[in-house]
Amino acid sequence: VRQPGLLLGEWACLAALGAGRLHGFAVAKRLAPDGDLGRIWTMSRPLTYRAINTLTELGHVKAVGEEPGTAGPNRTVLALTPKGRAALRRW
């Protein structure tokens, strides 16, 4: 059973989205080893998407639109909710 609170990777995704609206692939790129946040905390793309899903389920993140993907389906643009922004400020 999961304990209350976010995991470090979830906090990293929340912080990445705190800079502005991004799609999941852009968050994953920021957390990749050569990304600006990845130099501090690295996460694989699957773990990034899992963290984003958890943040969405917890009401910290929501979908706010779509943009065309470069080589596939549209990408869902994400943003922090007021709850997510408050959590990030407290962190």
N, C-alpha and C positions, 0 to 999 in steps of 0.2 A: 504494500500500500504506500502510495506516495505521500510524503510529509508536506505540510503547508509550505508555501514559498516557492520561488522560482529557482531553477538550476542555473549555474553560471552561464551556460550556453544560451539559455532563454534571456538572461539579463543582457548578454552581448547582442542578441537580435533586437531586443527592446531598445538598446542604446543606438544601434545602427538605424533603426526606424525613427529614433528621436531627432535625427538630423533632417528628416523630411520624408515625403512619400517615396516609397521604393517598391519594386516587385521583388519576389522571393529570390530570383536569380541574382539581382543586384545586391541583395543582402548577403547571399552566399559568396559573391565575388569580393565583397568587403571583408569577409571572414576567411577567405582563402589565404594560404601562406604568403602570397605576394600582395594581398590587399592591405589597405590602411589599418584596419582593425586586426587583420590576420597576423600582423607583426607582433601583436600582443596576445591575442587569443585566436586560435585557429579551430575551425569547425568544418567538417565535410558538408557537402551539399545536402545529402540525405538528412543529416542531423540538424542542419539549419532549417530545412522544411518541416521537420518534426517539431522543432522549437516554435516555429511560426504557427503551426497548427495548434499547439498547446496554448500559445499566447492568444490566439483567436478564440479558442474554447473558453478561456478564462476571462474574456472580455477586455483584454489589453490592446488588441489589434483588430482592425476591421478592414474589409475590402472597400475601396473607394472608387474603383474604376478598372479599366483595362487599357492596355496598349498593345500594339502589334508585336509579336515575337519576331526575332530575326530569322529563325529557321524552324518555325513550328507554330503551335497555337498561340493565341493571345496570352499575354502575361497579366496576372491580377495585380493591380497596384494596391499597396497596403499603407495604412496610416495608424498612428496611435490613437486610441480612444482617450477621452478625458481620464478614465481609470488608469490606462497605461502610462499616460504622461505624468500623472500624480505618483504612480509607483516608481517611475524613473527618477523623478525629482527626489523622492525619499531615499532612493538607493544611493 
